[in-house]
Amino acid sequence: MPRTARIDHLDLLQHVMVRGIEKKPIFHDHADRIAFLQRMNLLLGETGTECLAWSLMRNHSHLLLRAGAVGDMAALDSYPWSGHAVLMGTQDLTGQNTDEVLGRFGGSLRTARTAYRQFVSIGAGQGEREELCGGGLRRVMMTGVEDKPQMYDERVLGSGEFVQGLLDESRISSSEPSILTLEILAEKVAEVFGVTVEDIRQPGRRNAVTDARSLISYLGFRRMGYSGEAVARILGITRSGVCRRSAAGEDLYRTDDSLRELFP
């Protein structure tokens, strides 16, 4: 059974438990315990976390911790235990998809990082936001401006207006997920523009090929909910390329009635 999410509040004490899978040992001898304590002590200092009590058992451990916090944006930029530092280029984590995130903030890396950092700074200044806390039902059901009911979806963090926008654009299915695969989408779009899927995957700047890539990026990534990486594999481009092309694809889609009829 999944546990209820921890209450995330600065200075709140957290009881952290670590258990071995199938009750198997996590410590085999004193050397294991010493190594654990050495690593924990190092991390406590690096993260500004306080440890008030701890106990190491054979197959589990208990820690009573109070998390610290970075003091300002400059400290956050280099904080090693957050993906923010990777996005800002001060830390490295190969598996983190920075292209997809930064691609939403600008075309060049420098511009994107500046805009992203400003976005985080503004958000941090707003403090705790009710629409980003808790489950969808508890968050927005029958609440809002002038006590009007708002649209809600337990899968979405955001205001009723934000949820409604997603549903209106069919980015989230209210029943069953789309059965249209990316492969079939690519074939259908290629047919519309009079090119082949192989043409789309090959380097080139022909208008029809570029438009086809853009529309597939928009429909696959933004409307159907496929990952940028999955769409990139189909098109033979990078994930950041998918983000850039999806913006052009949205323009195509919104200004062409025939495309909206073919791909409702």
C-alpha positions in Angstrom: 0.0 0.0 0.0 1.4 3.5 -0.8 2.0 5.8 2.0 0.4 9.3 2.2 2.9 11.9 1.0 5.0 13.6 3.6 4.0 17.1 4.8 6.5 19.4 3.2 7.2 22.2 5.6 10.4 23.9 6.5 11.7 23.0 10.1 9.2 20.1 10.4 10.7 16.9 11.9 10.6 14.0 9.5 10.7 10.3 10.6 12.6 8.6 7.8 12.5 4.8 7.7 14.6 2.6 5.4 13.7 -1.0 5.0 15.2 -3.9 3.1 13.2 -5.5 0.3 11.3 -8.6 1.6 12.7 -7.8 5.1 16.2 -8.7 3.9 19.3 -7.3 5.7 20.6 -3.8 4.7 23.5 -4.1 7.1 25.6 -7.3 7.2 28.3 -6.2 9.7 29.7 -3.3 11.6 31.6 -2.2 8.5 28.3 -1.6 6.7 27.0 0.4 9.6 30.1 2.6 9.8 30.0 3.2 6.1 26.3 4.3 6.3 27.0 6.7 9.2 30.0 8.2 7.4 27.9 8.8 4.3 25.0 10.2 6.3 27.2 12.5 8.2 28.7 13.9 5.0 25.2 14.4 3.5 23.9 16.1 6.6 26.6 18.7 6.3 26.3 19.2 2.6 22.5 19.6 2.7 22.1 21.6 5.9 20.0 18.8 7.4 19.8 18.2 11.2 19.7 14.7 12.6 18.1 14.6 16.1 17.9 10.8 16.5 18.8 7.6 14.7 18.8 3.8 15.0 20.3 1.2 12.8 18.7 -2.3 12.8 19.7 -5.4 10.8 17.0 -5.0 8.1 15.9 -1.4 8.6 16.9 2.0 10.1 15.1 5.0 11.6 16.2 8.6 11.3 14.6 11.7 12.8 15.6 14.6 10.5 14.9 18.3 10.1 15.6 19.5 6.6 17.4 22.8 5.9 16.9 25.1 3.0 19.0 27.2 0.7 19.0 30.9 1.6 18.7 32.5 -1.8 18.7 31.9 -5.6 22.5 32.1 -5.7 22.7 29.2 -3.3 20.0 27.3 -5.1 21.9 27.6 -8.4 24.7 25.4 -7.0 22.7 23.3 -4.6 23.8 19.7 -5.4 20.6 17.9 -4.4 18.1 19.6 -6.7 17.6 19.4 -10.5 17.7 23.2 -10.6 21.5 23.2 -10.5 21.6 20.8 -13.4 19.4 23.1 -15.5 21.6 26.0 -14.5 24.7 24.1 -15.6 26.5 24.0 -12.2 25.9 20.3 -11.7 25.7 17.3 -14.1 23.2 14.5 -14.2 23.2 12.7 -17.6 19.7 11.2 -17.2 18.0 14.6 -16.5 16.2 15.9 -19.6 17.3 19.6 -19.5 16.6 20.2 -23.2 12.8 19.7 -22.9 12.6 22.0 -19.9 14.9 24.8 -21.1 13.4 24.5 -24.6 10.2 26.1 -23.2 12.1 29.2 -22.0 14.1 30.2 -25.1 15.9 29.2 -28.2 19.5 29.6 -27.0 20.9 28.0 -23.8 21.8 31.4 -22.3 18.5 33.0 -23.0 16.6 29.9 -21.7 18.5 29.7 -18.5 18.0 33.4 -17.8 14.2 33.1 -18.4 13.9 29.9 -16.4 15.8 31.3 -13.4 13.6 34.4 -13.4 10.5 32.1 -13.5 11.8 30.1 -10.5 12.6 33.3 -8.6 9.1 34.8 -9.2 7.5 31.5 -8.1 9.6 31.3 -5.0 8.6 34.8 -4.0 4.9 33.8 -4.1 5.4 31.4 -1.3 3.1 28.4 -0.8 0.3 28.3 -3.4 -2.9 26.6 -2.6 -3.5 25.4 -6.2 -0.2 23.5 -6.2 -0.8 21.6 -2.9 -2.8 18.5 -2.1 -5.1 16.4 -4.3 -7.3 17.7 -7.1 -10.6 17.2 -5.2 -9.4 18.8 -2.0 -7.7 21.6 -3.9 -10.4 23.1 -6.1 -13.7 21.4 -5.8 -16.5 24.0 -5.2 -14.0 26.7 -4.4 -12.7 29.7 -6.3 -13.4 33.3 -7.2 -16.8 34.4 -5.9 -17.3 30.8 -4.7 -17.9 29.5 -8.2 -17.2 25.8 -8.8 -14.0 25.1 -10.7 -13.0 22.2 -13.0 -10.8 19.7 -11.3 -8.8 16.6 -12.1 -6.9 14.6 -9.4 -4.1 14.0 -11.9 -3.4 17.7 -12.4 -1.7 20.3 -10.2 -3.1 23.7 -11.0 -6.2 26.0 -10.9 -9.5 25.1 -12.3 -8.8 27.4 -15.3 -5.6 25.5 -16.0 -7.3 22.1 -15.8 -10.1 23.3 -18.1 -7.5 24.5 -20.6 -5.9 21.1 -20.7 -9.2 19.3 -21.2 -10.3 21.8 -23.9 -7.2 21.1 -25.9 -7.5 17.3 -25.4 -4.1 17.0 -23.8 -5.6 14.8 -21.1 -8.1 12.1 -21.8 -11.1 12.0 -19.5 -11.7 8.3 -20.3 -9.4 6.0 -22.3 -5.9 7.0 -23.6 -5.4 7.6 -27.3 -4.8 4.5 -29.3 -3.1 6.4 -32.1 0.6 5.5 -31.9 3.4 7.9 -33.0 4.2 5.6 -35.9 0.6 5.9 -37.2 0.6 9.6 -36.5 3.8 10.1 -38.5 2.3 8.1 -41.5 -0.9 10.1 -41.5 0.9 13.5 -41.3 3.4 12.4 -44.0 0.5 11.5 -46.3 -1.2 14.9 -45.7 2.0 16.8 -46.8 2.8 14.5 -49.7 6.1 13.1 -48.2 7.2 9.9 -46.7 8.1 9.1 -43.1 11.7 8.5 -44.3 11.7 12.0 -45.8 10.7 13.4 -42.4 13.5 11.4 -40.7 16.2 12.6 -43.1 18.0 16.0 -42.7 16.5 18.6 -44.9 14.7 21.9 -44.9 12.0 21.4 -47.6 8.9 23.2 -46.5 6.6 20.1 -46.6 9.1 18.1 -44.6 9.6 20.9 -42.0 5.9 21.4 -41.7 5.3 17.7 -41.2 8.0 17.5 -38.5 6.4 20.5 -36.8 2.8 19.1 -36.8 4.0 15.7 -35.5 5.9 17.4 -32.7 2.8 19.4 -31.7 0.3 16.6 -32.0 2.5 13.9 -30.4 4.2 16.0 -27.7 1.7 18.6 -26.7 -1.7 17.1 -27.5 -1.3 13.3 -27.2 1.1 13.5 -24.3 4.0 11.4 -25.6 7.4 12.3 -24.2 9.8 14.6 -26.1 12.3 11.7 -26.3 9.7 9.4 -27.9 8.7 12.0 -30.5 12.4 12.8 -31.2 13.1 9.1 -32.0 10.3 9.0 -34.5 11.5 12.2 -36.2 15.3 11.7 -36.0 15.8 15.0 -34.2 16.8 16.1 -30.6 14.3 16.5 -27.8 15.0 20.3 -27.8 14.2 20.2 -31.5 10.8 18.7 -30.7 10.1 21.6 -28.3 11.0 24.2 -30.9 9.1 22.4 -33.7 6.0 21.9 -31.6 5.6 25.7 -31.3 5.6 26.0 -35.1 3.3 23.0 -35.4 0.8 24.7 -33.1 0.7 27.7 -35.4 0.0 25.4 -38.4 -2.7 23.6 -36.6 -4.5 26.6 -35.3 -4.5 28.4 -38.7 -5.5 25.5 -40.9 -9.1 24.3 -40.6 -8.4 21.1 -42.6 -5.7 20.0 -40.2 -8.1 20.5 -37.2 -10.7 18.3 -39.0 -8.2 15.6 -39.8 -6.7 15.6 -36.3 -9.4 16.7 -33.9 
